[in-house]
Amino acid sequence: MLTKPSLTLKRRLKASPGQVFSAWTDPEKLVRWFGPTQTIVDSVRAELDVRVGGRYEVSFETDDGEFHQVGGVYREVVPNTRLVFTWAWHSTPERESLVTVTVAKDGDGTMLTLHHEQFFDQKAREGHERGWTGTLDKLERFFS
């Protein structure tokens, strides 16, 4: 059996674990930073039912006019520590993957670790690495 591609990104943020967790679980905060670098600022929409078994849906438009919509189900919710959720673009729902976000106190800030696994192929992994890197850049600016 072939192992599906995955990626892990880490980012140290100037915020408490509670603040970082809230940025991922409060839709009013998430819409202020979510999406790759080329996301049109006011285009992000989010519906989050943050509980095990709850669903989420996030959509945004990029500056090239493309509309993107992703959603999934929360598998694990540990307040101020860990979120695990499925991830599937509405354009390719059969390509479900899994995202784990952990936050931990790191000195006067927080270390965020994002692990995204079970990609369809290497090309999907590479695209998500670019997207998540831009998204985490924006999250870092959200706290600066």
PyMOL commands that set and color helices and strands:
alter all, ss='L'
color gray80, all
select helices_A, chain A and resi 17-25+27-30+41-43+122-142
alter helices_A, ss='H'
color red, helices_A
select strands_A, chain A and resi 7-13+45-48+55-61+67-78+82-89+97-106+109-117
alter strands_A, ss='S'
color yellow, strands_A
deselect
rebuild
show_as cartoon
